[in-house]
Amino acid sequence: MKKLIYLLVFVVTGLLSSCHDITVGYLIVDETAGYPLDTMIVITKAENELQRLKNIDASFYLESQEIQDKMEELQDQIYDIQNNSDYWDKLDEAMDDPDFDWFDPDAYDKLVARLDDEYGITPLQTELDELDLNLKNLATEMGFGSLDILRNDIETWQNKVDYKLPYLSSSIDGVLGTDILYFRVINVKSDNSENADKFMDYVKVKGKGQINVKYNPEVPAGTYLLTLEVENEGRSKIIEDVFTVILKDVPEEAPIPIPGE
């Protein structure tokens, strides 16, 4: 009987000990774990990229000034005609006509088009549209989609330079687990192992797997392939070769002067 009691005590103690060792929670790294955009280009000296963009803007201004001046002149002519009291009187008169079809959703546009023909706006607008197309073609030839895109890029890089902002990737996909999840870079591959070691000082992982590269990393240009480790309480997983950082040098350029500035 005593042997049976000792046996039961031994089994219960073992079960309790096993339960105590169980880690609560989970960590799942999917086979396809990774980033929507798994490559990030980092400029080693952001000031050079900002000046490059500013020089494109200056070059575009100088090459397109004649076109822009002509467009402004045409816009002023159209504005003067459309804001002439005679033009508006004709428009009001036509809309007050009993034959004006208020149920036709295109009636107003048709009326304006007729008045534009009558007052000479149509050929001015046609010329303006042609010049606008020339401006867009020039922007494409110079390597950017539009002036708005270029100006937005300049603003983005200006903020990066002014506030020394780091480069950030998106969050990682395919990693699930009990909070809190901790990510870290555990290995960097490169053609030059010494450069890879240096790069480790400039890269870390934030939040939900966001790759963070410091502003103006003092590391030679090249391609750096990152391996991450993710862990939570009692668990860890390694995600090999999951993200690529391309360090790129941009040559220094002297500012292009703009007349009158």
N, C-alpha and C positions, 0 to 999 in steps of 0.2 A: 504493500500500500504506500509505504514511504517512497519507494522508487517511482511509483506513478505520480505522486505529488511533486517530486523533484523534477520529473520529466515535464509535467504541465507548467511548472514555474519557469523552466528553461525555455520552453516553446514560447510562452507569453512574453518573456523578457526579450527573446530574439525578435518577435514580431514588433514589439514596441520600439526596439532599437532600429529596426529596418524602417519603420514609419518615420522616425525622427530624422533619418538620413535623406528622405525624399525631398527634392527641391521643388517648390511650388512654382508653376508657370510653364512657359514653353518658348521655344525659339525655332522658327522655321525659315530657312533660306531656300527659296525656290530655285530650280535649275536655271531659270531664265533671269535670275536676279541681276539687276543692272540699272543703267540710266537711259532715259529716253534719248538724250544726246550724250553719248559716252566719250566725246572728245571736246576739249576746251583749249582754245588758243589764248595764250597769255603773252602779252607784250612785255619784254624785259625792262623797257623804259617808256612809261606811258606818256611822258612829255613829248617824246619824238612822234608818237602816233597822233597826238593832239595837233602838233604843228603840221604834220603831213595833211591832215584833214582841213586845217585852216588854209593851207596853201592851195588845196584843190578848190576851196570856196573862193579864194582870191583869184585864181586862174579863171574860174568859171565867170566871175564877175567881170574881169577884164575882157574875156572873149565874147561875152554876151551883152555887154553894155549897150551896144548899138541896137540890138534886138529889143532889150528891155526899155530903152528910151522910146523906141517907136511904138511898143505896146502901150506904154503909159500915155503917149500922145493920142493913140486911137481910143483908149479907154476914156480919156477926157472928152474927146469929140462925141462919143456915144452918150456919155453922161450929160453933156450940154444939150444934146437933141432931146433925150428922154425927159429931161427936166424943164423943157421949154413949155410954157403955158399953152401954146397952140397945140402941141402934141397931146397934152392931157385933155384939152377941150375936145379934140377929135375923138379921143378914147371914150370920154364920158358920153359924148353925143351918140356914138355907135352903140354903147351899152344901153342907152335909153331908147334906142330904136325898137319899136314893137316887133320887128322881125328878128331881133337878137334872140338866139335860142339858148335860154338859160339851162335847159335840160341836157345840152351837149357839153360833156366835161372838157372837150377840147376847144370850145367856142372862144374862150378868152385868149388862149394861145394863138388861135388862128387870126384873131383880130389884131393882136400885137404884131404878129408876123406881117400882116398886110400893111399896118402903119409903118413898120420898120422898112419895108420895101419903099413905101411912099416917101418917107423922110430920109432915105439914103443910109439907114443904119445897117441894112443887110450886107452891103459890100464891105463896110468898115468891120463888121463882126467876122466876116469871112477872112479878111486879111489878118485880124487879130488871132483867129483860131490857127491860121497857118504859121504865124510867128510863134505861137505857144507850142505848136508841134515841133518847130525848129529848136526851140529851147529844150524841150524834152529829149530830142535826138542828141543834142549837144551834151546833155547830162549823161546819157547812156554811153556816148563815145568817151567821156571822161571817167567812166567807171562807177557811176552811182546812179540809182534809179530816178531820183528827183531831188530838187533843192530841199524839199522838206525832210527827206531821209538824211541828206547830208547834214543839215542843221541839227537834226535830232542826235545824230552821231557825235557831232561836235559838242553838243551840250552834255551828252553822256560822258565823254572823255574829259571834258572840262571839270565835271563833278568828281571824276575819279582822281584827277590830278590835284584839285583843290583840297579834297578830303582824304587823299591817299587810300581810296577804297580798295579792298581786296577783290579778287576774282572768285565768283561763286557759281557752282553748278546747281542743277536741280536736285531734289531729293531722290534717293534710290528707290527703285521699285522691287517687289518680290521678296521683301524681308518683313516678316511678321514675328511679334514676340511680346512677352509681358514687359511692360514699361518698368524700369527705364532701360532703353537700349543705348549702349555706348559703342561708338565707331572710332576706329583709329587706323592710320596707315602703318602697316607693318613691313612693307617692302616696296622698293621702287626699282624698276628695271630701266636701264639705259645702255647705249653703246659704250658709255664710259662710266664705270662703277664709281669712280671718285665723284663725278658730277651727280650721280644718283644719290650718293650719301649727302652731298651738299643740299640737294633739293629737299631732302627730308626735313631740313630746318625751316623750309618755307611753306610746307603743305600740312594741313590738318583736316579733320572732318568735324563738321558742326551739325547740330540738330538731327534731322532724320536722314543722315548720310550725305549731307551737302559737302562737296569738296571745296575747300577754302585755300586759295593760294595768295600769299602776301603780295602787297603792292611792290612793284619793281624788284622781283627776286634777283639776287646777284648770283645767278647760275648761268653757265653757258647755254646758248640756244640748242634745242634738240627735242627729242621725243622721250617722254617719261611715262612708263606704264605702272599703274598703282595696284597694289593688293591690299585689301582691307580686312580687318577683323571686327566682327560685331559680337557684343556680349551683353548679357543681362545676368541676373543673379543665378550663379551656378552653371551657366551655359555659355558657350562661345562657338562661333563658326568663322571660317576663313573664306573670303570671296576673292579668288585669284584673278589678277590681270583684268580688273573690272572697269578701270577708267584710264583714259589717256590724256595727258597734258602736253601740249606742244608749246614750248617756249620759243618765241620769235623775236629776233632783233629787227628794229626799224631804224634805218639810218637817220642821223640828225640832219635837219634841213633849216636853212636860213629863211626867215619870214619873207614872203613876197609883198613888197610895198604896194599900197593902194593910193593912187593920187588923191590928195585932199584929206588924207587921214594921218 
